[in-house]
């Protein structure tokens, strides 16, 4: 009967364990001194050797050679390795979650072992037990019979109650390094007669993300696919790993702001049936390497850091996007068009606005019936003195009109530099001229009024209107006649420091 490579090369004694040096040393010392604890908790990600170590330790509890500090090879240890020993009880907590399962197990704990010296209970994925099952296990873990030992394994320690953890000796199993995985894979290839290129084994090791079981499974898959001749190119194609040249090409497209070239890379990946999540993972690894190489390069490092941030978000969006390549396309455009997109939403320069303003008509509009208390403002300049621009006119006798203010509302909002969603709410209002220095903006929807009715919004709007019309203008806000909602409280008095918050394109920082 054929066996999978992982089962065939599963460690059978302490000397076979890869890595986990401190764990192995502690367990061997406990067996050598014949002072093992009655409960152990093994914690680590999948494929790091938790269950294999538990089985080896179960052998050591029953047959340990103090001379070689390792497992004796005899009939008992062979039975344990084959899973035929009735005194070594191994259960999967994921399928035995209930309190009744644990009670049934606990009821048999007091009975002496039938064949072995010690009875060992191995509970895998222990965090899957229910609260009641954990409670039923507590007393037995605290005061077990002398012949009973518990070995618990979990990938999620935070789900194990503290009352259980405190009754166990805890060992953390770290992920295997690339070098450790490659060495083990090479050993298996030599034993099985496989021919494998070292770069191919490194790809497999990286893809396994520190898990030996995953690495061996991928090796077996590649051996079957390539007829036992594992090459770098075949491994890259089979695992969907992006080539360094492709990653470099994509990175150059971002650096050179060449959106078309970047989109061509994504189209080629889609045509080849590549996994975009794998590509994103590979590109983040590429960016990480670039970050380490350019730590002292202030010109390119900000772009690298921004790219990492953008593509980390893209990885999360890939899970829910109805169009699989869309998050990567958005990330590419955001980076290759950096500065341009933000500038289109940034406030336009005052000078360009003033030069294109139309002449001011003199029509007056009646004042509204419902107004909100005025927002007072000290007459201070919007921009610092060195950036100030000349107003459209200095004629204090000019009269405002509702039609004039309406035609300039978009310009006012852009000069004020308010966010786009606030600008849209502001443009929903209807201006009503109260006097040559006071304008009321009436809203039909309370939502839009609430968006504008803030000091940090009104102050820049007042400053922008002064720049455009050449005179301080007091703004009030109110609800329209069709709304049944009572007027809301106006913003607090605007201070001089607030008016200086009006943004300009000069404040925009490109990376």
N, C-alpha and C positions, 0 to 999 in steps of 0.2 A: 504494500500500500504506500503510495507516494505521499510525501509530506511537503507542506509549504516550507520555503527556506527559513522563515522566521521561527517556525516550530522546530525545524531540524537543528538550527543553530542557537536555540534558546539556551542561555547559561544554565549549567547544572551544578556548579560549585562556585565558591567565592572567587577563585582565580579566573573564571570565565567572565565575570562582570566587567563591563566597560565603564570606566569613569567611576563616579560616586565613591572616591577613595575614602573619604572621612566616614561615610556610612558603613562601608565594608569593615574598616578598621575597628569601629566601635562595636559592631555586632560580633566580630571574631573575638575581641577581647572579652566580651560578656560571656561567650561560650567557653573560652579558654579558662576563665576563672569560675565557671559554673555559677554565674550570678546573672542570669538573664531576667529582664523585667517580664511581668505577666501580661503587659499590654503595650503594643507599639502602634504608632500611627505613621504611615509612609505617605508623604505628600509630594506631588509633582505632576507635570503635564504628561500627556499620553506618550507611551513609548520610551519612558526613561528608566524602566526596570523595576518598578514598584512590586508588581505581582511576582516577577521572577525572583526578586530578592526575598520576598515573603516565603516562597516555596523552598528556596535554598536554606533559609533560616529554619524553616520547619524540619528540614533534613538534619541540620546541625543540632537542633534541640533533641533529636533522637539518636543521632550517630555522628559524633564529632571527634576527629582525630586531633588531640592536643599536640601531637608531635609535629604534624604538617600544618596545623592550624587551618584545616579544611575538612571537607565532607569525606567520610569513609564511603567507599563504594561497596555496597552489599545488597542483599535481597530487599531489605527494608527501604533503603534509599531509592532503589529501582522502582519499588511499588509506589513510593511517593511521587517519583518523576512521572510514572505512568498514570497517576491519579487513581490507583487501585487500593490505597491504604485507607481503611475505614476510620482510622483515628485522626486523619488529616481532613478536616471538613472545610471545604471551600464553597462559599456562596456568593452570588452576585446580588448586591443590595438592590439593584435596579429592578430585579424580578422578585425580590423578597422584602418588599417595603413595609409590610404590615406588622402590627404588634403581635399578631398570632404566630407569624413566622419566627420572630425572635423568641417568643415564649416557648415555642416548641424546641428551639435550639437550646435555650437556657435550661429547660427541664432535663436535657440529656447531659449537661455539663458535669453534674456531680458523679456520674458513672466513670469508673476507672477505664483507661484505654484498654482495648482488646488485644492489640498486638504490639504497638509501639510503647516506648517508655512514657511519652507525654502526648497528651491530646492537644492538637493545635487547630484553632478556628481562624480561617482567612476570610475576611469580609471585604470584597472588592467594591469600589464606588460606594463607600459607606455613607457618604453625604446624601444618598438617595433614600435612606431610611426615614420613616415618618417620625413625628415628634413622640408619639406613643412608643414606637419601637426603641428609640433612643432612651427614653425613660425606663423601659423594661431592662435595657442593657446596663444601666448605670451601676446597680448594686453588684452585679456579677463582675464587672470590670474592676470595681473597687476592692472586692474581697473574693477573688476566684479561688477555686480549689488548687492545691499545690501542683496537680498534674495538668492543669488547663492553662493555655496561653492564647492570647488574642492578637492577631496581626491585621490591622485595618489599613486600607489603602484608599486614597481619594485624589481626585484632580481639583477639587474645590474645597479647600480647607475652611473657607469662611462660612460654609454651610453646615459645618460640623459644630454642634453645641460646645460651648466652653467647658461644660461639665464633663463631656467626653474627653476633650483634649487634655484637661488637667489630670486625667487618670491614665494617660498614656505617655510614653517617651516618643517624641516627635522627631522624625528625620525628613529633611527636605531633599528631594532628588532634583538636581539641576539638569538643564538641557545639555545634550552632548555637543561638543565643539565640532566644527567642520572636519578638523584633522582626525578626531577620534572616530567619526563616522566613516571617513574615507578609509582609514586603516582597517576598520572592521569589514567594510564592503570589499576591500582588496583581499582580505583573508578569505572571505566567502568565495570570491571569484577564483582564487587560487585553488581552493578546495574542490570547487565544482567544475573547474576546467574552463571557466569563462575567460574571454579576452576582452579587457575593458581599458579604454583610454582614461588616464587620470583626470583630464578636464570633464569627462562624462561623469565620473564618480563624484567630482566636486559639485556638478550641477544637481545630481541626485541628492547629495548631502544637504545642499542649500534648500532644495525643494522640500525636504523632510522637516525643516525648521526645528532641528534639535531632537527629533524622535527617531530612535533606532528602528522601531517596528515599521514606521513609514518608509524609512530609507531602504530596508531590506525588501519590503513589498514592491517599491519602485524598481529596485534592481532586478527582481524576479520578472517584473513586467517587461523591462527592457530586454532581458535575456531571451524571453519568449518571442519578442517582436523582431529582434535582430539576429536570431539563430545563434545566440551565445557570443556574438561579436558586437560589443557595445561601443559605438563611436560617439564622438562629441556631437556631430551634426545630427545623427539619428536621435540622440537624446534630446537635443534642443527642439527638434520638430515634434517629437512625441509628447514632450512635457509642455510644449507651447511657450518655451522660454525665448525672450526677445534677444536678438543678436546685439553685441556691443555697437556695431555699425549703425543699426536701426535706432538705438537709443541716442547715439551721438548725433544722428541726423535730426531726430526730433528736438533734441536740446538746442542744436544750432538754429532751427526754425524759430524757437522761442527767443533766443538771443538776438537774432537778426530781424525779429518782428515779421518773419515771413509766414503769414498765416496759411497761404496756399500750400507751401511745402509741408507744413505740419499736418494739414488736412489730408494731403496725399499719403502721408505715412499711416494715418488712421484708416483711410480707405483701403490701403493695401493690407493692413491687418484684418480688416473686416472681410475682405475678399478671400484671404487665406484661412478664414475661420478661426482666427486667434481668439483667445480668451482675454477680453479687455481688462478684467480684474488682474490677471497675471501680468499683463503688460504694465498696468499701473503700479503693481508691486515691484516689478523690475525697474521701472523708471524712478521710483522713489529710492530704491537701492542705488541707482546710478547717481541721483542727486545727492544722496548721503555721501558717496565717495567724492563727488565734486566739492561738497561742503568741507570735507576734511582736507582736501588738497588746496583750497582757497581761503583758509581761515584768515590769512593776512592780506587778502586782496579785497580792498574796500569797494572796488568798482563792480565786481561780479557777485560778491557774497550776498548783498541784499536781494538780488534777483533769484539766487539759489534758495534762500530762505523763504521768499515769497512763493516760489514754485512748489516747494515742499508743502507749504500751508495749503495752497490751492488744490494740489493733487491728493492730499489727505482727505479733503472734503469730497473730492470726486470719487474716491474709493467708497465712501459711505453712500453717496448718491447712486452708485452703480447698482446697489441692491434693489432700489425702488424705481429706477428710471424705466419708463415703458420703451424707450429707444436706447439700446444698450450703449451705443457709442456717444450719446448726447452729452453726458457729464464730462467726458474727455474733450469733446469739441468745445464746450463752454470754457473749460479750464485753459485750453490752448488759446482761444480768442482773448480771454481775459488777460493772459500774460503777454501775448504777442501784440496786442493793442493797448498795452499798459500806458496809462497817461491820457491816451486819446479818448477813451470811453469816459473817464472821470472828468476830463476837461469839458466834454459836451454837456455834462450836468453841473459843472462849476459855474459860479456867477460870472457874467460877462463884464468886461472892463467898463468903468463908468464913462470914460472918454468916448468910446464907440457908441454908447447909448445916447450921449448928449448930442453928438454930431448928427444923429439920425432922427432926433425928435421932431415932430411936426409942430407947426405954429399952434399956439394955444387959442382956441375959441373962447368966447366970453359968455356963453349961455349959462344961466343959473337954473338950479333944480330946487324944488321945495324941500324943506327939511323933513326927516322922518318923524313919526309920532312916537315910536318906541326906540329908545336908545339906551345904551349901557353907559355907566359912568365913564367919564373921560379918562384916558390914559395920559398922565402928565409927563412931560419930557423937558429936560434941560437942553437948551440950544447948544449942543456940542457937535463938532464935525464927526462924520462917519468914519473917515479914513484918517490915518496919521497925517500930519501936516505935509510931509514930503511926498505923500501919494495923493493929495487932494486935487480935485479937478474943478474947473470953473463951472458954476451953475449955468443953466440954460439962459436965465435972465435975472436981472436984479431989480426989475420993476415991481415995486410992492403994490401997485394998483391993479395988476393983472388979476383976473377973476377965474377961479376954477369952475369946471362944469362936470356933471356926471358922465357925459359922453367922452370927455377928455380922459378922465381917470379910468373909465372902462377900457378905452383903447390902449392905455399904458399899463394895465394891471400885470400883464405877463412880464413886461420890462421891469416893473417895480419889484416883482418877486425875484427875478434873476439878479438884479442889482443887490437886493437884500441878501441873497445867498441862502435862502431858506430851503429846507429839504424838498424834494420833488413832490412828496405826498402832501406837504403843507402848502406848496405852491398851488396844487390842484384844488385844495379846499379854499384857498384865498380867491382863486379865480371863479369859484362858484358864487361869490357874494355879489351884491349889487351896491355900488357906491352911491352915496347921497351927500351932496355938498351942503354942509351946515353954514360955512362961511368961507372966506378966502384962506383961512388958516385952520380949518377943521373939516374933516370928512368922516362920515359914518359909513361903515360897511355892514349891510344887512344880509343875513343868512336865512335860507329857507329850511335848512337841516341843522339840527343841534350838533350832529357829529362834526360837520365842517367848522362850525363856530368854535367848538372845543379844540380843534386842531390849531386854530389861529390865536385863540384867546390865551396866550401865554406871553409873559414878559420877554422871553428870549426870541419870540417871533415878532411881536409888535415893535420892539425897539429897532431891529434892522429895517422893518417896513417903513417906519417913520423917518429913519435916516436916509433910506433910498428915495423917498418922496421929496425930502429936502434937497437932495442932490439933483433930482430931475426937475423940480418946479422952482428951485431957487429960493425957497422960503420954508421955515419950519411949519409943519402941518401936524395938527393933533388928530390922532385916530381914535374913533370909538367904534364899538362893535355891538350889534343888536340882532335879535331874531326878527324874521319877516312877519308880515301880518297874518299869513296863513298858518303859522305855527301856534299851537296851543301851549307851548312851553314858555314859562316865564323867563325873562332875561337872566342870563348867567352873570356871575360876578366878573368884573373886568380884571385884566391883569394888574399886578401891583405897579406902583409908580416906577417908571423906567429910570434907572440911574444912568449917569454918564458912562460908567464902565460897561453897561449893557449895550449902549449904542455902538461901542467899538467892536462888538462881536460880529458886525456885518462882514461877511466873508468877501474876498476878492480872489480873482484867479492868481494873483501874486502869492497867495498863501498856499497854493496847491503844491504838494511835494511829490515829485515823480521819483520812482526808485530805479 
